[in-house]
């Protein structure tokens, strides 16, 4: 009787080991090769990705009417046919730009890294007539 119990126990252990072996093998296989890693020197050498679009503001440093560019600080923005130019709340042209005046606007970076202005406002922000009426009522 003891021998039968011992044989049954060994048989159960062998059966569990055989049944569990394929599961371990499947879990260990990797269908995707590991991703190649770059050395640390290559990571530092890669240039930082520049911002694709955003605002700008500052003093107008230069205007080039022939090349259709403006320089604000150290950056040069290209004026495209789609660029909206504004001065005093009204549409403007590059002829209205005065070096040294305050400029605000927005830009997008082209594929070649060129900064294209989307909107440029020359001079201080135009006052809103509704804001003037509100100030007048508040002062009364």
C-alpha positions in Angstrom: 0.0 0.0 0.0 2.8 2.4 0.9 4.4 1.7 -2.5 1.3 2.6 -4.4 1.0 5.9 -2.5 4.6 6.7 -3.2 4.2 5.8 -6.9 1.1 8.0 -7.2 2.9 10.9 -5.5 5.9 10.7 -7.8 3.6 10.4 -10.8 1.7 13.6 -9.8 4.9 15.5 -9.3 6.2 14.4 -12.8 2.8 15.3 -14.3 2.8 18.8 -12.8 6.4 19.4 -13.9 5.6 18.3 -17.5 2.4 20.3 -17.7 4.1 23.5 -16.4 7.3 23.3 -18.5 5.7 24.7 -21.8 4.3 27.7 -19.9 7.7 28.6 -18.7 9.2 28.3 -22.2 6.5 30.5 -23.7 7.0 33.2 -21.1 10.8 33.3 -21.8 10.6 33.6 -25.6 10.9 37.2 -26.9 9.5 37.9 -30.4 10.8 41.5 -30.6 14.6 42.1 -30.6 15.8 44.6 -28.1 15.9 48.2 -29.2 19.3 49.5 -30.1 20.7 51.9 -27.5 22.6 55.0 -28.4 25.9 55.8 -26.6 25.8 58.7 -24.2 28.0 60.8 -26.5 25.4 60.6 -29.3 22.6 61.7 -27.0 24.5 64.8 -26.0 25.4 65.6 -29.6 21.8 65.6 -30.8 20.5 69.2 -31.0 17.5 70.0 -28.9 14.2 70.1 -30.7 13.2 73.7 -31.3 9.7 75.0 -30.5 7.4 74.6 -33.5 5.3 77.7 -32.7 4.8 80.3 -30.1 4.6 84.0 -29.2 7.4 86.6 -29.3 7.7 90.1 -28.0 10.4 92.7 -27.6 12.0 95.7 -29.3 12.2 95.8 -33.1 15.9 95.6 -33.9 15.8 95.6 -37.7 13.4 95.6 -40.7 14.5 94.3 -44.1 11.8 95.2 -46.6 13.5 93.5 -49.5 14.0 90.1 -47.8 10.6 90.7 -45.9 12.1 90.0 -42.5 12.0 91.6 -39.0 14.5 91.1 -36.2 13.3 91.0 -32.6 16.0 90.5 -30.1 18.3 87.8 -31.6 15.7 86.1 -33.8 14.7 86.9 -37.3 11.2 86.3 -38.4 10.1 86.0 -42.1 7.0 87.9 -43.2 4.9 85.6 -45.5 1.8 86.6 -47.5 -0.3 84.9 -44.7 1.3 87.1 -42.0 -1.2 89.5 -40.4 0.5 92.9 -39.7 -1.3 95.3 -37.3 -0.5 98.8 -36.0 -2.8 100.7 -33.7 -5.6 98.2 -34.2 -5.6 98.6 -38.0 -4.0 96.6 -40.8 -0.4 97.6 -41.4 2.6 97.0 -43.8 6.3 96.7 -43.3 6.6 100.4 -44.1 4.7 101.1 -40.8 7.4 99.3 -38.7 9.8 101.6 -36.8 13.0 100.2 -35.4 13.1 100.5 -31.6 9.3 100.2 -31.1 7.6 97.4 -29.1 6.6 94.4 -31.2 4.5 91.4 -30.3 3.3 88.4 -32.4 3.3 84.8 -33.0 5.4 82.5 -35.2 5.7 78.9 -36.6 8.9 77.1 -37.4 9.1 75.8 -41.0 10.7 72.5 -41.9 14.0 74.1 -42.7 14.1 75.9 -39.3 13.0 79.2 -40.7 10.8 81.3 -38.3 7.7 82.4 -40.1 5.6 85.2 -38.4 1.9 84.5 -38.3 0.9 87.8 -36.7 2.9 90.9 -35.9 1.6 93.9 -33.9 3.7 97.0 -34.1 3.6 99.5 -31.2 1.6 99.3 -28.0 -1.6 97.3 -27.9 -4.5 99.3 -29.2 -7.0 100.3 -26.6 -10.4 98.7 -26.8 -13.3 101.3 -27.1 -15.4 99.2 -24.7 -12.6 99.3 -22.1 -12.5 103.1 -22.4 -16.3 103.3 -21.8 -15.9 101.0 -18.8 -13.1 103.2 -17.4 -15.2 106.3 -17.9 -18.2 104.8 -16.1 -16.0 103.6 -13.2 -14.5 107.1 -12.8 -18.0 108.8 -12.6 
